[in-house]
Amino acid sequence: MAGILDRFKVNLPEEEEVDVSHRIRAGIIGVGWITEAHVTSLLRCPDVEIVAAAELTEGKAERFFKKFNLDQVKCYRSHKEMLEKEQLDMVSICTPNKVHASCSIDALRAGANVLCEKPMSVTLEEAVEMCRAEKESGKMLSIGFQPRMAENMKLIRRIVQSGELGKVYYIQSGGGRRHGIPTPFGTSFIDKNTAGVGAMGDIGCYSLDMLMNAVGYPKPLTVTGYKSGYFGSQPSYYALHPEYAEKFSVEDFAAGFVRLEGDIVLDFRISWAMHMDTTGDALILGTRGGLRIPSTECWNGSVGGPMKIYHDVAGVQTETVLPYEEEDIGELFYKKVRSFVTAVKKGLPAPVPAREILYNQAIIDGIVRSAEMGHEVEITIPEI
């Protein structure tokens, strides 16, 4: 099988020396738990200076940056005031989901390039407005999908794009969690007023990107969707904070059957909580071969072990095991930030283009609409 595996090998480029003569002025909107990962990664970039941050809660930003000995960071209570007073090259959006769109649009219109945490937005309409703001501003909008940086994920795309699997006609998402509703820092992920969506926006968007990126992000056409919240609404689920159940107002499980352009169907399912260890492995089926992508125990967008190609070799049913690389989540997060900074400095395309994730968001939006209406719905994406 060496000949097959050799076709997917790539020589990783050596890390370029960073030009520190031109430092990027960075701002941050929102000081929550994800902000720490952004700041830690930005501090590893010698060509970046964190100059400002905006956070609604009084004193929260000041306390946060003091932990990093970043007393020079100017803290604001209003992101609009920060954008008005500071000349920023880039802004990281680290707010709750519900205001990803408005903060991103404001930053783009203020002349900053934007790295927005996932999910891109809550609704398709918001995602469209974000893409329009990017186009009108001439700046860059990239979405925070660090799993894209993993070599395993890149290998999935290379295999599909090489034609090794033939014409792809069916893709199935995997993953999900048995007991993983994210409440270690409060209720911002489970309250519709702040999150907008639940498991789909938290980890389901990763499932979609793994598959949609591999097949070239075809346009979604129709979707039949389902969502429920049977676990998160039970006080018994939260051992230490049964009162969280009163705040729970999003989905902890969702599924959808999506028709895509190019005669491809997507079978999607995701879970924060269920009586099962996984909804299954991710699958990509083609006319010449199929790819199995193992899930993980507490799914967060990564590949759970060596992948297999199922194909016929000289008339013999064969399984080819692919090389597997362990993933360091912290390192992937740094690569996400570093690639964005490099793109800003060199005028390169967005590492994770908003125009692609627009389709990702369209699918989530469609599942929500279909589930609420009780029937299949069409997905119509306006011109940008």
Secondary structure as the mmCIF struct_conf table of DSSP 4:
data_model
#
loop_
_struct_conf.conf_type_id
_struct_conf.id
_struct_conf.beg_label_comp_id
_struct_conf.beg_label_asym_id
_struct_conf.beg_label_seq_id
_struct_conf.end_label_comp_id
_struct_conf.end_label_asym_id
_struct_conf.end_label_seq_id
HELX_RH_AL_P HELX_RH_AL_P1 ALA A 2 ASP A 6
TURN_TY1_P TURN_TY1_P1 ARG A 7 PHE A 8
HELX_LH_PP_P HELX_LH_PP_P1 LEU A 12 VAL A 18
TURN_TY1_P TURN_TY1_P2 VAL A 20 SER A 21
BEND BEND1 HIS A 22 HIS A 22
HELX_LH_PP_P HELX_LH_PP_P2 ARG A 23 ARG A 23
STRN STRN1 ILE A 24 ILE A 29
BEND BEND2 GLY A 32 GLY A 32
HELX_RH_AL_P HELX_RH_AL_P2 TRP A 33 LEU A 43
TURN_TY1_P TURN_TY1_P3 ARG A 44 ARG A 44
TURN_TY1_P TURN_TY1_P4 PRO A 46 ASP A 47
STRN STRN2 VAL A 48 ALA A 54
BEND BEND3 LEU A 56 THR A 57
TURN_TY1_P TURN_TY1_P5 GLU A 58 GLY A 59
HELX_RH_AL_P HELX_RH_AL_P3 LYS A 60 LYS A 67
TURN_TY1_P TURN_TY1_P6 PHE A 68 ASN A 69
TURN_TY1_P TURN_TY1_P7 ASP A 71 GLN A 72
BEND BEND4 VAL A 73 VAL A 73
STRN STRN3 LYS A 74 TYR A 76
BEND BEND5 ARG A 77 ARG A 77
HELX_RH_AL_P HELX_RH_AL_P4 HIS A 79 LYS A 85
BEND BEND6 ASP A 89 ASP A 89
STRN STRN4 MET A 90 ILE A 93
BEND BEND7 THR A 95 THR A 95
HELX_RH_3T_P HELX_RH_3T_P1 ASN A 97 VAL A 99
HELX_RH_AL_P HELX_RH_AL_P5 HIS A 100 ARG A 109
TURN_TY1_P TURN_TY1_P8 ALA A 110 GLY A 111
STRN STRN5 ASN A 113 GLU A 117
BEND BEND8 LYS A 118 MET A 120
BEND BEND9 VAL A 122 THR A 123
HELX_RH_AL_P HELX_RH_AL_P6 LEU A 124 SER A 137
TURN_TY1_P TURN_TY1_P9 GLY A 138 GLY A 138
STRN STRN6 LEU A 141 GLY A 144
HELX_RH_3T_P HELX_RH_3T_P2 GLN A 146 MET A 149
BEND BEND10 ALA A 150 ALA A 150
HELX_RH_AL_P HELX_RH_AL_P7 GLU A 151 SER A 162
TURN_TY1_P TURN_TY1_P10 GLY A 163 LEU A 165
BEND BEND11 LYS A 167 LYS A 167
STRN STRN7 VAL A 168 GLN A 172
BEND BEND12 ARG A 178 ARG A 178
STRN STRN8 HIS A 179 HIS A 179
TURN_TY1_P TURN_TY1_P11 PRO A 184 PHE A 185
BEND BEND13 THR A 187 THR A 187
TURN_TY1_P TURN_TY1_P12 SER A 188 ILE A 190
HELX_RH_AL_P HELX_RH_AL_P8 LYS A 192 ALA A 195
BEND BEND14 GLY A 196 GLY A 198
HELX_RH_AL_P HELX_RH_AL_P9 ALA A 199 ALA A 199
HELX_RH_PI_P HELX_RH_PI_P1 MET A 200 GLY A 204
HELX_RH_AL_P HELX_RH_AL_P10 CYS A 205 ALA A 214
TURN_TY1_P TURN_TY1_P13 VAL A 215 GLY A 216
HELX_LH_PP_P HELX_LH_PP_P3 PRO A 218 LYS A 219
STRN STRN9 PRO A 220 SER A 228
TURN_TY1_P TURN_TY1_P14 TYR A 230 SER A 233
HELX_RH_3T_P HELX_RH_3T_P3 PRO A 235 TYR A 237
BEND BEND15 ALA A 239 LEU A 240
TURN_TY1_P TURN_TY1_P15 PRO A 242 GLU A 243
HELX_RH_AL_P HELX_RH_AL_P11 TYR A 244 LYS A 247
BEND BEND16 VAL A 250 VAL A 250
BEND BEND17 ASP A 252 ASP A 252
STRN STRN10 PHE A 253 LEU A 260
TURN_TY1_P TURN_TY1_P16 GLU A 261 ASP A 263
STRN STRN11 ILE A 264 SER A 271
BEND BEND18 TRP A 272 TRP A 272
STRN STRN12 ALA A 273 ALA A 273
BEND BEND19 HIS A 275 ASP A 277
BEND BEND20 THR A 279 THR A 279
STRN STRN13 ALA A 282 GLY A 286
BEND BEND21 THR A 287 ARG A 288
STRN STRN14 GLY A 289 ILE A 293
BEND BEND22 GLU A 297 CYS A 298
BEND BEND23 ASN A 300 GLY A 301
BEND BEND24 GLY A 305 GLY A 305
STRN STRN15 LYS A 308 VAL A 313
TURN_TY1_P TURN_TY1_P17 ALA A 314 GLY A 315
STRN STRN16 VAL A 316 VAL A 321
HELX_LH_PP_P HELX_LH_PP_P4 LEU A 322 PRO A 323
HELX_RH_AL_P HELX_RH_AL_P12 ILE A 329 LYS A 346
TURN_TY1_P TURN_TY1_P18 GLY A 347 GLY A 347
HELX_LH_PP_P HELX_LH_PP_P5 LEU A 348 ALA A 350
BEND BEND25 PRO A 351 VAL A 352
STRN STRN17 PRO A 353 PRO A 353
HELX_RH_AL_P HELX_RH_AL_P13 ALA A 354 MET A 373
TURN_TY1_P TURN_TY1_P19 GLY A 374 GLY A 374
BEND BEND26 HIS A 375 HIS A 375
STRN STRN18 VAL A 377 GLU A 378
#
